[in-house]
Amino acid sequence: MSFLDHLEELRWHVVRSVAAIFICMILAFVFTGWIFDHIIFAPGKVDFITFQWLCRLGETFGLNGICVKEIPMKIQSRFLMGQFSMQLMSSFVIGLIVAFPYVVWELWRFISPGLYVREKKGSRGAVLAISGLFLLGIAFGYFILSPMTIAFLANYSISNMISNEFDITSYVSTITALVFGSGLLFQLPVVVYFLTKIGIVTPAFMRQYRKHAVVAILIIGAIITPSPDPLSQSLISIPLYILYEISIFISAIELRRKNKRDMEYEIEEARQKSSET
């Protein structure tokens, strides 16, 4: 295919991806009331499933301090376009999350025809892995990071004279950053896998710069979490570090496979040359 043919092919993949996001966005926009009451505002209620688990855990092990019994906050809209803009923003984010596996599949359909046979074999399950890690990150951000952050900030007070009344734009933006940011950060093992595949990253390199990675992870945790509290930063930094260690393990496995494939290819090439002579 020529360069223009590739652009034409890419255009249709992009059009289908955007159409999928737009359709999911429209559906989210139509059911906005239910979504806000049962999904977006849910982590800010004491009957949220995460808080129920914490209370049961506290009762089992005698840790009453981890049970969240009150979230003293109110959500208000202080801007004329506040509620409408947040409805659009939340609908777009939900549409993007729901359509993400399809978007990744469309991207893979565009890339895969240009790969060699052994590259395709080595990349089997890429769409499933990317989508699965993304959804796992979304679940972590929604069920762990968001409710813990909201509970901490809602109960945080420097004076009894101050009441926590958060603007809807601040609340939705915080939830979006935590949930969507977690979904993207959970792609680390996939990124390391492909970087190892093309020879940019090795497990030895990742082990050598482990301390630097820890500092970078702490910085990323501080950037993603809108609140400056150490609890929220730890909640994102600890899983990221675990993902980093998993990525080292994945990199080591892929490097061994890569070396084995290269050796088999060299042996086969030597056999062909000997047979020709």
C-alpha positions in Angstrom: 0.0 0.0 0.0 1.1 3.5 -0.7 1.4 6.2 2.0 -2.0 7.7 1.0 -3.6 4.3 1.1 -2.3 3.8 4.6 -3.7 7.2 5.6 -7.1 6.2 4.1 -7.1 3.0 6.0 -6.1 4.7 9.2 -8.9 7.3 8.7 -11.6 4.6 8.6 -10.2 3.0 11.8 -10.2 6.4 13.5 -13.8 7.1 12.2 -15.1 3.8 13.6 -13.3 4.4 16.9 -14.7 7.9 17.3 -18.2 6.7 16.3 -18.0 4.0 19.0 -17.0 6.6 21.6 -19.7 9.0 20.4 -22.4 6.3 20.6 -21.4 5.3 24.1 -21.2 9.0 25.1 -24.8 9.6 23.9 -26.1 6.6 25.9 -24.3 7.9 29.0 -25.7 11.4 28.4 -29.3 10.0 28.1 -28.9 8.1 31.4 -27.0 10.9 33.2 -29.4 11.0 36.2 -28.9 7.3 37.0 -25.2 7.4 36.3 -24.6 10.3 38.7 -26.8 8.9 41.5 -25.5 5.3 41.3 -22.0 5.6 39.9 -20.4 9.0 40.1 -21.7 10.0 43.5 -21.6 6.4 44.9 -18.0 6.6 46.3 -19.1 9.6 48.3 -21.7 7.6 50.3 -21.1 5.6 53.4 -23.1 2.6 52.0 -20.6 2.3 49.1 -19.3 -1.3 48.8 -15.7 -0.3 49.7 -16.8 1.3 52.9 -18.9 -1.8 53.8 -15.9 -4.1 53.2 -13.7 -1.8 55.4 -16.3 -1.9 58.2 -16.6 -5.7 58.0 -12.8 -6.0 58.0 -12.6 -3.7 61.0 -15.2 -5.8 62.9 -13.4 -9.0 62.1 -9.9 -7.9 63.2 -10.9 -5.3 65.8 -9.8 -2.3 63.7 -12.7 0.1 64.3 -10.7 3.0 63.0 -10.9 1.9 59.4 -14.7 1.9 59.3 -16.0 5.1 57.6 -19.2 6.0 59.3 -19.7 9.5 58.0 -18.8 11.6 54.9 -19.7 15.1 55.9 -19.8 16.9 52.6 -22.2 18.6 50.2 -22.0 18.9 46.4 -23.0 22.2 44.9 -22.8 24.0 41.6 -21.4 27.5 41.8 -21.2 28.1 38.0 -24.0 28.7 35.5 -22.7 26.1 33.2 -21.3 23.8 35.9 -23.9 21.0 35.8 -24.2 21.0 32.0 -20.4 21.0 31.4 -19.9 18.2 34.0 -22.7 16.2 32.3 -20.8 16.5 29.0 -17.5 15.7 30.5 -18.7 12.7 32.5 -20.6 11.3 29.4 -17.4 11.6 27.3 -15.2 9.9 29.9 -17.7 7.1 30.4 -18.1 6.7 26.6 -14.3 6.5 26.2 -13.9 3.9 29.0 -16.7 1.7 27.7 -15.4 1.9 24.1 -11.8 1.6 25.0 -11.5 -2.2 24.2 -13.0 -1.6 20.8 -10.7 1.4 20.1 -7.7 -0.8 21.0 -9.0 -3.5 18.7 -9.4 -1.0 15.8 -5.8 0.2 16.4 -4.6 -3.4 16.4 -6.4 -4.1 13.1 -4.5 -1.2 11.6 -1.1 -2.3 12.9 -1.2 -6.1 12.6 -1.1 -6.3 8.8 2.3 -4.7 8.8 3.8 -7.2 11.2 5.8 -10.3 10.4 4.4 -13.7 11.2 6.6 -14.3 14.2 5.8 -10.7 15.4 2.1 -11.5 15.2 2.7 -14.7 17.2 4.6 -12.8 19.9 1.9 -10.2 20.2 -1.1 -12.6 20.6 -3.5 -11.4 23.3 -2.2 -7.8 23.1 -5.7 -6.4 22.8 -7.0 -8.6 25.7 -4.0 -7.7 27.9 -4.3 -3.9 27.2 -8.1 -3.9 27.7 -7.9 -6.1 30.8 -5.2 -4.0 32.5 -7.1 -0.8 31.6 -10.3 -2.1 33.1 -8.4 -3.4 36.2 -6.9 0.1 36.6 -10.3 1.6 36.2 -11.7 -0.7 38.9 -8.8 0.1 41.2 -9.3 3.8 40.8 -13.0 3.6 41.3 -13.3 1.1 44.1 -10.1 1.9 46.1 -8.5 5.2 45.2 -11.7 7.4 44.8 -13.6 6.4 47.9 -10.5 6.6 50.1 -9.6 10.0 48.8 -13.2 11.4 49.1 -13.5 10.0 52.7 -10.2 11.6 53.7 -10.9 15.0 52.2 -14.5 15.1 53.3 -13.5 14.4 57.0 -10.5 16.6 56.9 -11.0 19.8 58.8 -8.7 22.5 60.2 -11.6 24.3 62.0 -15.2 23.6 63.1 -16.1 26.9 61.5 -15.5 25.4 58.0 -17.9 23.1 56.3 -16.9 21.0 53.3 -19.1 22.0 50.4 -17.4 20.9 47.2 -18.2 22.2 43.7 -19.4 19.6 41.2 -16.7 20.5 38.8 -14.0 19.8 41.4 -15.7 16.5 42.5 -16.2 15.1 38.9 -12.7 16.2 37.8 -11.2 14.5 40.8 -13.0 11.2 40.2 -12.1 11.4 36.5 -8.4 12.0 37.2 -8.2 9.2 39.7 -10.1 6.6 37.7 -8.9 7.3 34.2 -5.4 8.0 35.4 -5.2 4.6 37.1 -6.5 2.9 34.0 -3.6 4.4 31.9 -0.9 3.8 34.5 -1.9 0.1 34.7 -0.6 -0.2 31.1 3.0 -0.3 32.4 3.5 -4.1 32.0 2.3 -3.9 28.4 4.6 -1.0 27.6 7.5 -2.8 29.2 6.7 -5.9 27.2 6.8 -4.2 23.9 9.9 -2.1 24.8 11.7 -5.3 25.7 10.5 -6.9 22.5 12.2 -4.2 20.4 15.3 -4.2 22.5 15.0 -0.8 24.3 14.4 -2.1 27.8 16.0 -5.1 29.6 15.3 -6.6 33.1 18.9 -5.7 34.1 18.2 -2.1 33.1 15.0 -2.0 35.2 16.7 -3.5 38.2 19.6 -1.1 38.0 17.3 1.9 38.0 14.8 0.6 40.5 15.6 3.4 43.0 15.0 6.0 40.3 11.8 4.3 39.4 10.6 4.5 43.0 11.2 8.3 43.0 9.4 8.6 39.6 6.4 6.6 40.9 6.1 8.8 44.0 6.1 11.9 41.8 3.5 10.4 39.5 1.4 9.5 42.5 1.6 13.1 43.8 0.6 14.4 40.3 -2.3 12.1 39.8 -3.8 12.4 43.2 -5.4 15.9 43.5 -5.2 15.7 47.3 -1.8 16.2 49.0 -2.5 13.6 51.7 0.1 10.7 52.0 -2.7 8.1 52.1 -4.0 8.8 48.6 -0.4 9.0 47.2 0.4 5.7 48.8 -2.7 4.1 47.4 -1.5 4.8 43.9 2.2 4.5 44.4 2.2 1.0 46.0 0.3 -0.7 43.2 2.5 1.1 40.7 5.6 -0.2 42.3 4.0 -3.7 42.3 3.3 -3.3 38.6 7.0 -2.2 38.1 8.2 -5.4 39.7 5.8 -7.5 37.6 7.1 -5.6 34.6 10.6 -6.7 35.4 9.4 -10.3 35.6 7.6 -10.0 32.2 10.6 -8.3 30.7 12.9 -11.2 31.8 10.5 -13.8 30.3 10.2 -11.9 27.0 14.0 -11.4 26.8 14.5 -15.2 27.2 11.9 -15.9 24.5 13.5 -13.2 22.3 17.0 -14.7 22.7 15.6 -18.2 22.0 13.8 -17.0 18.8 16.9 -15.2 17.6 19.0 -18.3 18.2 16.5 -20.5 16.3 16.5 -18.0 13.5 20.3 -17.9 13.2 20.4 -21.7 13.2 17.8 -21.9 10.5 19.6 -19.3 8.5 22.9 -21.2 8.9 21.2 -24.4 7.7 19.9 -22.7 4.6 23.3 -21.3 3.7 25.0 -24.7 4.2 22.4 -26.4 2.0 22.9 -23.8 -0.7 26.7 -24.4 -0.7 
